[in-house]
Amino acid sequence: MALGAKLWSMTRTVTPGLRTESGRGPGGALSDRLPRAWLFPLLVFVATWVLIVATWLIANGIYHSHLTWTNFLWPGDPGIYTDIAQNGYRSPVLIVPAHGLGPPFVATGKSAFFPLLPALVRVASYATGGNFRAAALVTQLLAGAASAVAVWVLAARVRDRRTADRAVLLYCAFPGAMALATLFPEPLAVALAATCLWAVLGRRWLLAGTLAGLASAADPTMIVLAPAVGIAALHAVWARREWRSLAAPVLAPLGMLAYFAYYGHRYHDYRFWFRIERAGWQQRIDWGRTEFRLLTWSDPAMAKYAFFNALLIVMFWAGVVGIALLIASRAPLPVIVYTVLVFLCCVLSSGVTTKPRFVLTAVGIFIGAAAKLPGFVFWPVLIASAALLAITIGWLPHNIPTFA
């Protein structure tokens, strides 16, 4: 029973706005000065977009490029998501090495990209008169804004509005926030994952499971929501005999499982997605060997990209420190489990590593830093992070856009 009480204390519902300042009340929350508090994360999101577009324009001048800022929205993978939205998965856009896959598997690289984001772009295209680039821009704007609000709402649930304000500032100033302005699935995944965790803390089990299921159809890493909500559900059953909570972990992986089942049936191989990931992107679990080579500066492939290698190292330590602060803040257990598992997915995968946009999805690191960093540390960290974001979004598209 002592263990049960401990788990309950870590999954308790926290009502925002009941504490006093310094993470203990609304008096110091910037959002309380607005007509509606939830406008604050939207304003921060808009400021981030202004920073990104302005940096792109300045970088164009530095690199003597004549590209418009909209050209930066679809480098590499985002162009493939747009193509899937327009033409579906059957029209090949990408060739991957066969490596035993054989015909007709050679031209099936698009199957590596999960379906929810292109599906939303397709829906948006009906409102843009069939203009898929405009639809992609609208989709990403809405997903990015939703992610900022979701991070703010989750942080307010975990602590208070002052912490929520600080968390969304860190989230939108993080180098990985460049994904807010390019058609990557991370903002959509964050919006769904953070709202799912908020629903778990409020014991809205059916909503939590549905959101987790959708998230697993947007980004494969979001499968980690299943164990996160599963822990909360098991506690609910043990402590309160709340059997309906089991709906959440049952629903959580269905998006991914449905996608795997579709391709498994189509190609008679239920490991098809994993084979494509390994053949086309060398993505596999290598238990941290690639990450270790990055951290020790011993990866020959990164030798000519010193800035990017240094950025990956900074992202690694940002994740480690953020998780430590999240645990120190005594955050609810599902938030900790989700954040730790997302970060481990980055560290243990050879094709993912601690790229900024992947670490961005570990939203608990922003909540932990917002809750525990004193003001004289928080503000310099925020400014340094925003500066690194500007440098990253100005440098990457002109050098190694496929590494974003």
N, C-alpha and C positions, 0 to 999 in steps of 0.2 A: 504493500500500500504506500510505503514511503516513496518507492520509485514512481508509482502512479501519480502521486501528488507532485513530484518533481516534473514529470512529463506534462501534467496539466498546467503547471505554472509557465511552461515554455510554449504552450499552445493556446494560452488564454486569449480571450478577446479584449482588446484595449480600445477604449473609447477615446477618440482624439479630442484634444481641447480641454482635458480635465486637469492638466498639470500646470505648474507655474513655469516661468521662463527658465532658460538654460536647458531646454529639453524637458521642461517641467511645466509648461503652460503656454497659452496662445499670446501672451503679452509681447513676446519678441518675434512673432511670426510676421514676415513681410506680407504674406498672403492675406492676413487679417485686415490689411489696410485697403484691400480691393473690395468692390461691391460684392463679388463672389470669390471665395478663396480659391476655387479650382481654376480661375483665370490665371493665377500665377504660373503654373506649369506651361500653360499655353503661351504666355508672354516670353517665358524663357526659351521655349521651342522656337518661336518666331525670331528671337535674338540670335539663336544658333544658326538658323537659316540665313539670316542677314550676314553673319560672320562667314559662313561657308561660301555664299555667292560672291561676297566682296573679295575673299581670298582667292577664289578661282579667277576673278577678273584681274587681280593684281599679279597672280602667277602667270596669266597669259602674257602680260607685259614683260615680266622678267624672262620668260622662256620664248618670247617673240612668237607666240602662237596666235592664230586667228580664229580659233574655235570659240563658239558662243558658250555661255555658261551651261546651256542645256545639254551640250555634248558630254559634259562630265557626269550626267545622270545615268548613262548606259555603258560604262566600260566593262568589257569581259562578261562575267556572269549576268549582270542586269540585262544585257542585250538578249541573253538566252531566255531569261524569264519572260521578256516581252515577246519573243518569238513563240514561246510555248503558248502564251495567252492568245496570240493571233492565229497560229497554225496548228496548235496541239502538239502532242508528243510524237505523232507518227511521221511528221516531216523532219528529217534529220538536219540538224544544224551543226553537229559536232561529231567528229570522227575520233574514236578511241582505239588504241591498239587492241588487236584481237586477243592475243594471249590465250588462245584456246577457246575463246567465245564463239568464233566461227560465224558465218552468215546465218541469219540476217542481223547478228548482234554487233557487227562492226560499227554501224552508224546509229547507235542507240544512246549516245552520251547524254541526251536530254533527260533520260530516265533518272539521272542522278539528282535532278532538281525537283523538290517536293511541290505538290500541286496547289496548295491553298493560295499562295501569293499570285501566281498567274491566273488562277480562277477569279480572284478579286479584280485583277486588271481587266479581265475579259468582261466582267459585270460592269465595271466603270466605263468600258468602251462604248456601251449603249448610251451613256450620258454624254459622251464626247463625239458622237457622230461617227464612230468607227475609227477615230484617231487613237491608235494604241499608245503612242508616245505620250500624248496628253493624258490618257487613261492611267498610264504608269505613274506620271507625275502626281496626279490627283490621289491615286492609291497610296503612294509613298508619303505624301503630305498628311493624309488622314491617319495612316499607320504610325507615323512619327509623332504626331500630336497626341494620338491615343496612348502611345507608349509613355510620353512625358506625364500625362495625367495619371496613368496607371501606376507609375513609380511613385508619384506624389501621394496618391490615395493609399497605396500599400504602406509607405513610410509613415503616413499619418495614423494608420491603424496600428502599426507596430509601436510608435512612440507618440508623436504629436505633430502639430502643423509646423512648428519651427524646424524640427528635424526633417519634415517632408520638404520644406522649402530648400533647405541645404542639400538634401539628397537629389532633388531634381536639377539643381544647379550643377552638381558634380556629374550627374548623368549626361546632361546636355553639353557639358564642357569636356567630357572625356574624349580622348583621341578617336575612339571607336564610334563616336557620334557622327562621323562622316557618313555612316550608313543611313543616317536620317535623311540624307539628300541624294542617295543613290538607290537603285532598285534592288536592295538586298532584303532578305527575309527577317533580319534581326529585329528591326523595330516592331514588326508585326508579332514576332515571337515574344518580345518583351511585353507588349501590350496584353497579350493573352496570358502569359505566365504570371505577371504581376497581379492581374485581375483575378486569376485562378487562386493565387496564394491569399489575396484579400478575401475571396469567397470562403476558402478553407478556414481562415481565422474567424469568420462570422458563421461557420457551420452551415454554409449554403452548399450542401454536398452535390446536388444535381448540377448546379451552376458550375461548381469547381471542376467536376468531371467532364462536363461538356467543353469548357474552356481548355482544359488540358488535352482533350481529344483533338480539338481544333489546332492547338499549338503543335501537337505531334504530327499534324499534316502540313505544317508550315516549315518546320526546321527539325531535322533528326535529333539534334541535341535536346529538344524539349521532351524527349522520352523520360528525362530525369524527373519530370513532374509526377510520374507514376509512383515512384518510391516516396517522394515528398508528401503527396496527398495520402499515400497508403499508410505512412506512419501516423498521420493525424487521424485517419479513419480507424486504425487499430486502437489508438488511445480512446477514441470516442466509444468504441464498442466495449472496451475493457472498463472504462470509468463510468459510462452512463448507459450501457447496453443500447447504444444508438446504431442499430443495425443498418439504417438507411445510409449511414456514412460510407458503407462499402460500395455504394454506387460510384463514388468518385474514382477510386483506383481501378475499378472495372472499366469505366469509360475512358480513362486517361490515355491508354495506348492505342485506342481504336483507329485514330487517324493514320498513324504509321502502319498499323497492321493491315488496314484496308488497302493502303497504297502498295504494300509488299504483296498482298494477296492478288491484287490486280496484275502486277508484273509477274508474279509467280505463275499465275494461270496463263498469262499471255505467252511467256517464254518457257513454261514448263520447268522453271527453276526458281525456287523460293529464296534462294540466296543471290538472285540476279542483281539486286541493287548493290550489294556488298562487292560483287565482282566488278561491276562498272566503276564503283568508287576507287577500287584498288587499281584497275587497269588504266583509268583516265586521269586520276588525281593522286595516285599513290597514297590514298588515305586508308590507314589501318591502325589498329592499336599496337603501338610498339613499346608501351609501358614507360614512356618518357625519354627514350634514347634520343630522339630528335630534339626534344626540348633541352636535354642536357647539353647537346652539342651547341645549341644556340646560346645557352647560358654561359658556356665555357669558351665561346667564340671559336669553336673548332669545326664548324660546318663549312666545308669548302664552297658549297653552293651559295652561301651568304657572304663570302669574302669580299665581293665587289659591291655589296649593299650595306655598308657600315651603318648608315643611319637607320635603315629598316631593322637590322639586327639589334641595334641598341634600343630601338622602340619596342621590340618584342621582349627584351630583358626588362625594360621599365614596366611593361604590361604584366609580366610575371610577378614582379614585386608589388605592383599595385593590387593584384589579386590576392597575394599572400597577406599583405598588411590589411587589406579590406576585410578579408575573412576573419583575421584575428580580432579586428575591431568589432565586427558583427557578433562574434561569440562573446567578446567582452561586454557588449551592450545588452547581453541576455535577451537577444531577439528570440521570437518563437521558433521552435525546432523545425517546422516545415520550411521556413525561410532559410535557415542555416543549411539544412540538408540540400535544398535546391541549389543554393549558391555554391556550396562545396562540390557538388556533383557536376555542375556546369563547368567549373574551373578545372576539375579533374579531366573532363572530356577534352578540354583544350590541351592540357599538359601531356596526356597519355596518348594522343593521336598524332601520327607522323604527318598527316596532311593538314591539320588544323593549327596546332600550336597556339601560342598566346597572341594571335593577331588581334588588333584592337577591337574589331567589330564582333569577334567571338567573345572576348572578355566582357564586352558591353552587356551581354545577356545575363551575366552574373550580377543581377541588380542588387543583391544583398550587400555587396561591397560598398555601394554608395550610401546605403542606409547605415551601415556600421560606421563609416567615416563621418557621416553627418551627425550621428549620435555621440560620438566619442571625441572627435577632434576639437580642441579648444579654439576659440576665435582667432588667436594670433597664429595658429597653424592652418586652420581651415582656409582662410582667405588667401594666403600665399599659395597653398596647394591648388585652390580653384583657379587663380590667375595663371599659374604655371601650366596647369592642365589645359586651359583655354589656349594658351600660347602654343603648346605642343599640338593641339588640334589644328590650329591654323597652319602651322608648319607642315603637318602631315597631309592635310587636304590640298595644300599648295604643291607639295613635292611629289606625292605618290602618282597622281594622274599623268605627270610628265616624265616619270621614270619607270615605275613598275606597277602599273594599274592592276595587273592580275594578282598582285600580292595583297590587295586591299582587304 
